[in-house]
Amino acid sequence: MVVPARVAVDGARRRPGLRADLRTAAVDAAAALVITALIFAWLYARVRSGTSATVAVMPFLADADTYLMYWLCQAFGWTALLWAWLTTVLGLVRSGARPRWTSVSPAGVERWHRATSLTTIGLMFAHAAWFFAELVRVDEYGLGWPGRVGSAFVEVFVPGGYPSGTGRVAVLLGLLAFYLAIPLGLAYYLRARTGARTWRALHRFVLVVYVLSAWHTLLYGTNVWFDGWPRTTLWLLQLPVAVLLLARLLAPGRPGERLGRAGSALVAGRRVAAPVVVVAAIGVLVAVVVSGRDGGRTPGAHHGAPMSVQPWMVWTGTAVFVLAVVLAVVAARRAERATRVRRAA
C-alpha cells in the first residue's frame, strides 16, 4: 500500500516531536526546581540542627554554608529520584489497559510521561554536575585548577572512576542509570528510523534505569543511611510501582502481549514468569515497610563487614543487561522484516 505524500506529511506533523515535548517539559522542570529548593531547605535545616544522617556518616560536612554545592547535589538527586518515580508510574499507566474510571486521555498521560522523562534526565545531570563542582572546589589532592577539573570529571562522570569507599558502587550505579536513561529515554524520538517494534523493545528496558536509581539512593544515599521514616517512606513509594508493573504484565494495553496469546514457548514462559517475580518483589516490599528494617545501618552501630556488592558484580550485570538489549533489538528487527515481507506478498 502506497501512502499519499500529503497524508504522510500530515501524519509526520501530527507526530509529537522533541521540540514540542521540551516546551511541555519546561513547565514540568519549573515545578521540579521548586521541589528541589524545598528539599534543599529541608536538608540544610537538618544539617544546622544536627539531625542529618549525612553528617553522622561524614562529620566534616557539618558546616552547611561551606558545602552548599554538596547539599544542592543531594537535593537534585532526591528530586531526580522523585521524577524518575513519577515518569515510571506514568509510563506503566500508559502501557497498561486503560482503567474505565479515569478521565485522563491516554495521549495526555503519554505527553506528561515524555515530559517527565526529559526532566528526569536533566535532574540527573544536575545532580552529577553539582557533585562535580563540589569536588573541583574542594581540591582534596592539591592538584591546582587543571588537575582538579580532570580528577573531578573522572570521579563523577567516568563509570568506575570513583576511587574509594561505598562511592565505588554508589557512583557507578548512578552513572549507569544516567547513561542508560539517555538512549533508552530518547529512543522514542528516533522510532521513525528504528521502527516501532525496535523502539518498544528498547523502551521496555528503561525500567532498569529506575531500579538503578532507587538502588543508588536506598542503599547508598547518606540522607537515608539509617533506618527511619525517610528510608521507610522511600521503600513505601516502591509499592505503587510494583503493583502497576504487575497490572501492566497481567493486562497490557497491547492485545498481542496478553497472557494466553499465540507465541513461542519462550515468550509464553516469560509472560508467566514475569508476574511471579513481581509478586515476590511486592512481598519483600511489604515486609520491609511493615518491619521498618531493610538492612540499613543503625545509628551508633559500627559495621566492619565489607560491602556485599562489588564493582565487578555491577559490571557483570551490566554486560548481561547489554546482551539482553542487543538480543531484544535483533529479535524486533527480524520481526519487522518478516512483517514487511508478508505485507509485500
Phi, psi and omega in degrees: 000128180262125180273126177305145183302318182296319179295319180297317180294317179297321179296321179295324179292324181285338182292125182296136181245178183296321182297316179295320180291328177294324177295318177294320181293337179298318177294316179298318181294325177298318177296321179296323179293322177297315178298319179299318179298319179294318179295319178299316179298321179294314179297317180299316180295323179293324177294314182296328181273351179081018181255007182285129176294329179298316180293328177295328179277319182232086186301334183293347178274007185294339177277094187297324183290325180291325185252039181302320182294327176295318180289329172296319176303314180296319180297315178295326178295317178296317179295322178299318178294319178298317180288328174297320176297315183296313182291329176293317178298314179298320179296319179291322177296317182292323185274349177269177177296136184289124177295144182289335186279346184279144178256356180278131181288151176303324180295322178293317178298317181295320180299315180286332174297316179293319181295315180292331176296315178296318179297320180300316178300317178297320179293322178297319178295317179298321177302312180289322184295319179290328175293319176300314180298322179294318179294324177295320182293320188292319181056056184297329185258004179062046186266348187080171188302308181300316180293323179297316180295315180296315180296316180296321180298316180297315184292327187263322189248355179255116180303127182087000183277340180288129196270340194215163172063199179293342178299337178300326177264318185299309181293323178299315179297316180296319180292320177299319177298316182294312184288333175283328181297328184293303180290321183288327179281323183270357179300336179303322185279357177247010186295336178294332178269319184280334186098150185295320181297316181295319179297315180296321179298319178291316188292334178298332182281353183293341177299332178297328178299317179294319179299316178297320180295315179294320177298314179304320184275311187292321184267339186231353179289119185292337179290340178237033185294319184264158174298145180158181187295324178298319181291316179297323178297318178297320176295321180298325180293342179283340181297312178301323179297314181295318180295317178294324177295319177298316178298321179296322180287323182279328181223072180290156180291328179274121183303326183293347181262003185282155180298140179089351178287157183299144179172174180290167179297325179296315180295317180297317179297321179295320181292333178275319184291322184301312178297326179297317179297318181293321177299318177298319179297321178298319178300318178295317180298317179298317180298320180294315182294317182293317183280333183075009181235133179225015183094002178293161184291153177256132180306133179088346180267138180258129180247109181265357182290146179291164179298137180284338178248127180251156180305322181297329177294318179295318179294323177296315177298323178296318179298318178296319180297314180299319178299318179297320178297315181299315180296321179295319179294317178299315179297321179294319179295320177296318179296322178294319178295320179296321179295318179296322179295317179297318180293322179293328179286000000 
